[in-house]
Amino acid sequence: MNLLIVNANEVITMANEIDGPRKKEAMKEIGVQQHVSVLVVEGRVAGVAPLEELRAEFPHLIDNATLIDASGQVVMPGLVDCHTHLVHEGTREDEFHMCLEGREYMDILKAGGGIYTTMKKTQEAAFEELYEKAYMHLNQFLKHGVTTVETKSGYSLDWAGEKKQLEVAKALQAAHPIELAITFMGAHVIPAEYKGKEEVFVDELIQSMLPQVAEGQLAEFNDVFCGEGRFTPNQACRILEASRELGLTPKVHADAVTPYVGAELAVEVGAISASHLQYASKKGLEAMAKAEVTAVLLPGTAFFLRDSYVKARQIIDAGVPVAIATAFNPGSSPTVSLPLIQNIACFNMDMTMEEVLTATTINAAYAINRGREIGSLERGKRADILILDVENYKQIQYFYGVNHTNTVIKDGKVVVRDGQLVS
């Protein structure tokens, strides 16, 4: 089916001559156009131009396209959530309740709670339970305008459990309209039974788990949490270099809790992105900028944990391309609303309206190696498109805490209409 979107107040194209993620001032260039229509042919963007120009170039296609009237609305690329922990079992609202009453998260973790609670529940859950819950969450993502989601394993930490999470993600990838970018994260935390013999677990990851991930084509990326109490820079480097040799693209959880040369490590191993970065060094950020490693910032975790926010302005001014993501997970960011994350980044991280749109579209797409296929409305790119119930793009952040998504188009197919899933 071909589509023709007409009468929009504004079309945000994110089009730019830059071949790569946007940096510095380029993050504010979002390609706002007025008096243009969008033609979609066979799942891809055929053109964004005044209707008369499209009609002259594609007369037969225009006449046979399904018309979508976006009067009074804004059209933009589908959102890309480039850091989530989608596949898991259980919730942790009791721990949240304790934190609000003054308990420290580290105290909960030391008592066997925190991530270990999620690991236990995820390991015990059947494939079908994990699949059904994740599918439900993907539906919620979709209704909030997210058309592509990165998801990590890492809540089992033995091969059987990790494989189960990855296979659930693969099944979802085949069944759900949202595209999934799958990341193996066996190196999320050191399992309790390996305390004091961490190198044994690292060897198991390198010699056993990673080869099976690659052989089974279960993931595209490999992520490691490099930080105090997690994996040392040397351990993380070994794991990431081994995964790269197997064809998995490196990612890093970096400098999240304390300074830990995580940003420098991301550059050293050729990572496509580094997440968190609250305590990244100036040297590390400069290296990331030079290597064009995308910084994936996670405002939702600071919001939920009532923690300090990463200095996004400092990272942008250093020339690092910045994306933002929900970090959806049951312990530190239980939200599927990427629009809310945009709001938080504007209010608490000194990012502009334009920068947060760039950070959740084209830059997020580059953080998962899809920047040449999605993230902007340009000829030949996949037609992942949103129609929002706002009069101009500035209202997206102005009316905060609101889901403005009216229509979602994924690969040229309408999957959400009037805010509801299309069956």
C-alpha positions in Angstrom: 0.0 0.0 0.0 1.3 3.5 -0.9 0.5 6.4 1.4 0.2 10.1 0.9 0.3 12.3 4.0 -1.0 15.8 3.4 -1.9 19.1 5.1 0.4 18.8 8.1 1.2 22.0 9.9 4.9 20.9 10.0 7.0 18.0 8.8 10.1 17.3 10.9 12.4 15.5 8.5 15.7 15.3 10.4 17.2 15.5 7.0 20.8 16.7 6.9 23.8 16.4 4.6 25.9 14.9 7.4 26.6 11.3 7.0 26.6 10.1 10.5 25.2 11.0 13.9 24.6 14.7 14.6 27.0 16.6 16.9 27.0 20.1 18.5 24.9 22.6 16.6 23.9 20.0 14.1 21.7 18.5 16.8 19.5 21.5 16.6 18.9 21.2 12.9 15.8 19.1 12.7 14.6 20.0 9.2 11.2 21.5 9.9 9.2 22.0 6.7 5.8 23.5 6.0 3.4 23.1 3.1 4.9 19.8 2.1 3.4 16.3 1.8 5.0 12.9 2.4 4.7 10.1 -0.2 5.4 6.5 0.9 5.9 3.8 -1.7 6.3 0.1 -0.9 7.3 0.8 2.7 9.8 3.6 2.0 9.8 7.4 1.8 9.6 8.3 -1.9 9.5 12.1 -1.3 8.9 15.0 1.0 7.9 18.0 -1.0 5.0 20.2 -2.0 2.1 18.2 -3.3 2.4 19.7 -6.8 6.0 18.6 -7.1 5.2 15.0 -5.9 2.3 14.9 -8.3 4.6 15.9 -11.2 7.2 13.3 -10.4 4.9 10.5 -9.3 1.5 11.0 -11.1 0.4 7.4 -11.1 1.6 6.7 -7.6 -0.1 9.8 -6.2 -3.4 8.9 -7.8 -3.4 5.4 -6.3 -2.0 6.3 -2.8 -4.1 6.1 0.3 -4.6 9.6 1.6 -3.9 10.5 5.2 -5.0 14.0 6.3 -2.7 15.4 8.9 -4.5 18.8 9.2 -3.4 20.7 12.3 -0.8 18.1 13.2 2.9 17.5 13.1 4.6 14.7 11.1 8.0 13.3 12.2 10.2 10.1 12.1 9.3 7.2 14.3 11.1 7.3 17.7 14.0 4.9 18.3 14.6 3.6 21.9 18.3 2.6 21.7 18.7 1.2 25.3 16.2 -1.1 27.0 16.0 -4.3 29.1 12.7 -5.4 27.6 12.8 -9.1 28.3 12.4 -9.7 32.1 10.0 -11.0 34.7 8.6 -9.3 37.7 8.3 -5.8 39.1 10.0 -4.1 42.0 7.5 -1.6 43.3 8.1 -2.8 46.9 11.7 -1.7 46.6 10.6 1.6 45.2 8.4 2.0 48.2 11.3 1.3 50.5 13.5 3.9 48.6 10.8 6.5 49.0 10.9 5.8 52.7 14.6 6.4 52.9 16.3 3.0 52.2 19.4 3.2 50.0 19.4 1.1 46.9 22.8 -0.3 47.7 21.5 -1.6 51.0 18.7 -3.3 49.2 21.1 -4.8 46.7 23.4 -6.1 49.5 20.5 -7.8 51.1 19.9 -9.8 47.9 17.3 -7.5 46.3 17.7 -5.1 43.4 18.9 -6.7 40.2 19.2 -10.1 41.9 15.4 -10.1 42.4 14.8 -9.6 38.7 17.5 -12.2 37.8 15.8 -14.9 40.0 12.3 -14.2 38.6 13.6 -14.1 35.0 15.5 -17.3 35.4 12.3 -19.0 36.8 9.9 -17.7 34.2 8.8 -19.8 31.2 9.5 -18.7 27.7 5.8 -18.0 27.2 5.6 -15.7 30.3 8.6 -13.6 29.1 7.2 -13.4 25.6 3.7 -12.3 26.6 4.9 -9.7 29.0 7.4 -8.3 26.6 4.9 -8.2 23.8 2.5 -6.2 26.0 5.3 -3.7 26.7 6.1 -3.4 23.0 2.4 -2.5 22.4 2.8 0.3 24.9 6.0 1.4 23.3 4.3 1.5 19.9 1.4 3.6 21.2 4.0 6.1 22.4 5.5 6.5 19.0 8.4 4.1 19.3 9.0 2.1 16.1 12.4 0.6 16.9 13.7 -0.8 20.2 17.1 -2.1 21.3 16.8 -4.8 24.0 19.5 -6.5 26.1 19.7 -9.8 27.8 21.5 -9.9 31.2 18.9 -11.0 33.7 20.0 -14.6 33.9 23.8 -14.8 33.7 23.9 -18.4 33.0 23.8 -19.7 29.5 20.3 -21.3 29.6 18.7 -18.2 31.0 20.6 -15.8 28.7 19.7 -18.0 25.7 16.0 -17.9 26.7 16.0 -14.1 26.9 17.6 -13.8 23.5 15.3 -16.4 21.9 12.3 -14.5 23.3 13.7 -11.3 21.7 14.1 -13.1 18.4 10.5 -14.4 18.5 9.3 -10.9 19.2 11.4 -9.6 16.4 9.5 -11.9 14.0 6.0 -11.2 15.4 5.7 -7.6 16.5 5.6 -4.5 14.3 8.3 -2.9 16.2 11.8 -3.7 15.0 14.1 -5.1 17.7 17.9 -4.6 17.8 19.1 -7.4 20.1 22.1 -7.1 22.4 23.7 -9.9 24.4 24.6 -8.7 27.9 25.9 -11.7 29.8 28.4 -9.3 31.4 25.7 -7.3 33.2 26.8 -8.2 36.8 29.0 -10.8 38.4 26.7 -13.7 39.5 26.8 -14.2 43.3 28.2 -17.7 43.0 31.3 -16.3 41.1 32.2 -13.7 43.8 36.0 -14.1 44.4 36.4 -16.0 41.1 35.3 -13.4 38.6 37.9 -14.4 36.1 36.3 -17.8 35.8 33.0 -16.2 34.8 34.8 -13.9 32.3 36.4 -17.0 30.8 33.1 -18.7 30.6 31.6 -15.7 28.8 34.5 -15.6 26.3 35.0 -19.3 25.7 31.4 -20.6 25.9 28.6 -18.1 25.8 29.8 -15.6 23.2 30.6 -18.3 20.6 27.1 -19.8 21.0 25.5 -16.3 20.7 27.4 -15.8 17.4 26.8 -19.2 16.0 23.1 -19.1 16.7 22.9 -15.5 15.4 21.0 -14.6 18.6 22.3 -11.0 18.9 23.8 -8.2 16.9 25.5 -6.4 19.7 27.4 -7.3 22.9 27.3 -5.0 25.9 29.4 -5.0 29.1 28.8 -3.1 32.4 32.2 -1.7 33.2 32.2 -0.3 36.7 33.1 -0.7 40.3 31.6 -4.0 41.6 30.9 -5.1 38.0 33.5 -5.7 35.4 37.0 -4.1 35.4 38.3 -2.3 32.4 40.6 -5.2 31.6 37.8 -7.8 32.0 35.4 -5.7 29.9 38.1 -5.2 27.2 38.7 -8.9 27.0 35.0 -9.7 26.6 34.3 -6.9 24.1 37.3 -7.7 21.9 36.3 -11.4 21.9 32.8 -10.5 20.8 34.0 -8.2 18.1 36.1 -11.0 16.6 32.9 -13.1 16.5 31.0 -10.3 14.6 29.1 -8.7 17.5 29.3 -4.9 17.7 30.6 -3.7 21.1 28.5 -1.5 23.4 29.5 -0.3 26.9 27.7 0.7 30.2 30.3 3.3 31.1 31.1 5.5 34.1 27.7 5.1 35.6 28.4 5.1 39.4 32.1 6.3 39.7 34.8 7.4 37.3 36.0 4.2 35.7 37.6 4.9 32.3 34.5 3.5 30.7 34.4 6.2 28.0 38.0 5.5 27.1 37.3 1.8 27.0 34.4 2.4 24.5 36.8 4.1 22.1 39.5 1.5 22.6 37.2 -1.5 21.7 35.5 0.4 18.8 32.1 0.5 20.5 29.2 2.0 18.6 27.8 3.5 21.8 28.4 4.1 25.5 25.6 4.5 28.0 25.2 6.3 31.3 28.4 8.4 31.4 27.6 10.4 34.6 31.2 10.2 35.7 33.0 10.2 32.3 36.3 12.0 32.2 37.0 15.0 30.0 39.7 12.9 28.3 37.2 10.1 27.7 34.6 12.4 26.2 37.1 14.0 23.9 38.1 10.5 22.7 34.5 9.6 22.1 33.9 12.8 20.1 36.9 12.1 17.9 35.8 8.5 17.3 32.1 9.4 16.9 31.0 7.0 19.6 27.4 7.9 20.4 26.6 8.7 24.1 23.4 7.1 25.1 22.1 9.1 28.1 19.4 7.7 30.4 17.4 10.5 32.1 14.7 8.1 33.4 17.2 6.4 35.8 18.2 9.6 37.5 14.5 10.7 37.7 13.3 7.4 39.2 16.2 6.9 41.6 16.2 10.6 42.5 19.9 10.8 41.5 22.0 13.4 39.9 21.6 13.9 36.1 24.3 13.4 33.6 25.8 16.7 32.3 24.3 16.5 28.8 25.4 20.0 27.9 29.0 19.2 28.7 28.9 16.1 26.6 27.2 17.8 23.6 29.6 20.8 23.8 32.5 18.3 23.8 31.4 17.2 20.3 30.0 13.8 21.3 26.9 12.7 19.4 24.1 12.2 22.0 21.1 9.9 22.0 18.7 9.4 24.9 16.7 6.3 25.8 14.2 5.0 28.4 16.6 2.3 29.8 13.3 0.5 30.4 13.8 -2.0 33.2 12.0 -3.0 36.4 14.6 -1.5 38.9 15.6 1.9 37.8 13.4 3.1 34.9 10.1 1.3 34.6 8.7 3.4 31.8 7.9 2.8 28.1 7.4 6.5 27.4 10.2 7.9 25.3 8.3 11.2 25.1 8.4 11.5 28.9 12.2 10.9 28.7 12.4 13.8 26.2 10.6 16.0 28.7 12.9 15.0 31.5 16.0 15.7 29.3 14.7 19.2 28.5 13.8 20.1 32.1 16.7 18.5 34.0 19.6 18.0 31.5 19.7 21.4 29.8 18.9 19.9 26.4 16.9 21.9 23.9 13.6 20.9 22.2 15.4 20.2 19.0 18.3 18.3 20.6 15.9 15.8 22.3 14.2 15.1 19.0 17.5 14.4 17.3 18.5 12.3 20.3 15.5 10.0 20.0 15.5 9.7 16.2 18.5 9.9 14.0 21.2 9.8 16.7 19.4 6.9 18.4 19.3 5.1 15.1 23.1 5.5 14.6 23.6 4.1 18.2 22.2 0.8 16.9 23.8 0.9 13.5 20.6 1.9 11.6 21.2 5.5 10.8 21.1 5.0 7.1 17.8 3.2 7.2 15.7 5.0 9.8 15.6 8.1 12.0 14.8 10.7 9.3 12.3 11.2 6.6 14.5 11.1 3.5 14.0 9.5 0.1 14.8 5.8 0.2 14.6 5.4 3.9 12.1 3.1 5.6 8.8 4.8 6.2 8.7 4.9 10.0 6.5 7.9 10.6 4.5 9.5 13.4 1.6 11.9 13.2 1.3 13.9 16.5 -1.7 15.8 17.9 0.2 19.1 18.3 0.2 22.3 16.2 4.0 22.6 16.0 7.0 20.8 17.2 7.6 23.1 20.2 4.3 21.9 21.8 5.7 18.3 22.0 7.8 19.4 25.0 5.6 22.3 26.1 2.7 20.0 26.9 4.8 17.7 29.0 3.7 14.3 30.3 1.3 13.8 27.4 1.3 11.1 24.7 0.7 13.2 21.6 0.9 10.2 19.3 -2.1 9.9 17.0 -0.9 7.7 14.1 2.1 5.4 13.8 3.3 4.1 10.5 5.9 1.3 10.5 7.6 0.3 7.2 4.7 2.0 5.3 1.9 0.3 7.3 -0.4 2.1 9.6 -0.1 0.2 13.0 -1.6 2.9 15.3 -4.6 5.0 14.4 -6.3 7.6 16.6 -4.0 6.4 19.4 -5.1 2.8 19.2 -3.4 -0.3 17.9 -4.6 -1.4 14.4 -5.3 -5.1 14.5 
